Amino acid sequence: MRWSEITVYVTIVVALALWWVWVAASRLDRLHRKVTSSRAVLDAQLVRRATVAAELATSGLLDPVSSVLVGEAAWAALSTGTNELPADLLALVGPDDAPPGGAALLAVDRGRIESELSATLREALDDADEVASLRADPAGAELVDLLSSSWYRVQLARRFSNEAVVQTLRARRGPLVRLLRLAGHAPEPQSLELDDAWPENLGRPGTRSGPVETSPPR
């Protein structure tokens, strides 16, 4: 075999190898971007749910104890998702009780805070008669429907976000990807684990009443 032929073959092999590296790196970059975008959507839906919970707490439609508990849980959730506390929650807890700008809570475990909000809302909506009385009021019915919609979107967004994390981690753990360090300095994505189990007496979006039995998405 001539040197010219060997050179051609080597060039082809190197070109194919470089092409594979480019494809793998591009795919990994797309997966990381997918994780970032899906997590941003999840964060937005969690903030939306906490905002509706805050509005429900300040509406005067819940009993006083539930209003305080739901308001505090929603305030904590919003503090981990935004840099500034919403005005309605600040009015509920009082400026003297709030941490500076709410930013101090950003390092707190987001999953635990959101899980506490889920548990508090489920307890507040545990009585079917209480939910029925909320729906009997036009403002209450609107808030319940908004809470149902936002909760459902949280479940969907968390499922899509965690699936994107799983796909990215699987790609990062490939032997050649690790050998060539194609992930670069990109941090390893983390899934968000939280309790978002559906409240029994909260109807799915589009329904008006009736308990719903579901299991939280994995």
N, C-alpha and C positions, 0 to 999 in steps of 0.2 A: 504494500500500500504506500502510495506516495505521500510526502509530507503535506502537499497541498490538500489531498483528500482528508488526511488526519486533521488538518487545520479547519477544514469545513465542518467535519463532524464535531470537533470540540466546540467550534463556534455555535453550532446548532444546540448542542447540549447545554452550553452556558446560557444561551438565549432562552431556552426553555426553562432552565432553572430560575433565571432572573424574572421571567414572566410569571412563574408559579409564586415566587416570593412577592411580586407586585400584587397578584390576585389575592394572596392570603393576607397581606398587609391591608389592602383596600377593604376586604371583607371584615377584618377585625376592626378597622376604623368605622365602618358602617354600623357594626354591632355596638360599638361604644357610643356612637351618636344615637342609636336607637334606645340604648339604656338611658342616656341623658334626657332625651325627649319624652320617653314614657314616664320617667320619674318626675319630670316637670309637670306632666299631666296629672299624675297621681297626687303630687303636692297641691296642685290647684284644686282638685276635687276634695281633698281632705280639708283645705281651708274653707271651701264652699260649704261642706257639711258642718264644720264648726261654726261658721257664720250663721247658718240657719238655726243651729242649736242655741246660739247666743240670742238670736231674735226670739226664739220660742221662750227662752228663760226670762227675757225682759218684756214679754207680751202681757204678763199678768194672767195668762190662761192656765198656768200650772199652779199647783198648791205651793205655798211659800217655801217649804223645805226642798221640793223638787226644783223650784226656780233657782235657789241658791246653789244646789249641788250641780245642776246642769250648767249654770252660768260659770261656776268655777272650773268645771271640766272643760267647757268650751274655751274659756279664757286661756287655760293652760295649753290647749291644743293650738290655738291661734298664736300664742307666744312662741311656740316652737316652729311655726310655719311662716311667720312674718317678723319683720324687724320692729314694727310698731304695733301697739295694742289698738284694736278698734275702739272708737269713741263710746259705742253702746256698752261694751264690756267694761271699759274703764269707769263708766258711770255706775255700773252695777257693783263692782268690787271696791270702787273708791280709789282716788289717786294715791293715797297713802299706803294702800295695800299692794300696789303694783310694783314689780321690779323695774329698774331704770330702763325705759324704752322697750321692755319685754325681751331685749336681746340676750339677757343673761341666761335665759332658758333654752337658747338654741342648742346648747351642747347636751341637753337632757335626752334620754332615749326616746326618740319619736314614736316608736312602736308602742312603748308602754303608755305614753301619754294618750295616744289615740285609742288604745285599748280601754283605758279608764273612761274616756268619753263614751265609747260604745257601751260599756257596762252601765254607766250612769243613765244613758238614754234608755237602755232596755228596762232598767228599774223604774224610771219615770213613766214609761209607757207600758208597764206590766199589767195595769188594770185595763181591761177591755172597755169598761164603762167610762174610764177617764179619756181614752182615745175617742170613744163615741161622742163625748161631750165636747172634745176639741173639734171634731168634725162638724158638730152642730153649729159652731160659730164660724162665720165666713172667713174671718182672719185666721182662726185656728185651723180650718180645713186647708187654707192655702199654705200655712206653715208645715202642716203634716205632709202635704203633697210635695213640698219642696224638700223636706227632710227625706222622704222616701226616694225621690229622684236623685238627690245628692248621695245618699247612702248606696244606692244601686250603682251609681257611677264610680264610687270609691271601690266597690268590689271588683268591677270590671277593670278599672285602671290598675289596681294592685295586681290582678292576675296577669295582665299584659306586661306590666313592669317586671314582675318576678320571672316571667317566661323569657323576657329579653335578657335578664341577668343570667339565667341558666344557659341560654345559648352562647352568651359572651364568655362565660367561664369555661364552657366546653371547648370553645375555639382557642382560648388562651392556654388551655392545658394540653394542647396537641404537642407531641414531641418536637417536631420541627419548629413550631412557633416558639416554644421555650428555648430551643437550641439557638435559634437566630435572634431571640429577644425581639420579636416583632411587635410585642405589646409596648415596647419602649418604657416610658416613665408613667404611662397611664395607670391610675390606681385601679385595683381590682374592685369591680362593682359588687355591691352588697344588696341583697334582697331586703324588702321591708316586711317584717313579720309582725302582724298585729291581729287583734281580735276584732273582726268586722262582721260577726255572726248577726244575721238578720233578726230584728225584734219580732216576736211572735205576733203582736197585734198591729204591726205596721204593714199595711198593704203594699204590694208591689206597685211601681209607677203605673198609673192608668186604672188602678182599682181603688175603690172607695172604702172598703171595709173587709173584715174577715182575717182571721189569723193565717199566717203563711209559715209552713215548716220548710226550712232550708238548712243546708250546711254551708259553712263559709268556704270560699274557693281556696284551694291550696296554692 
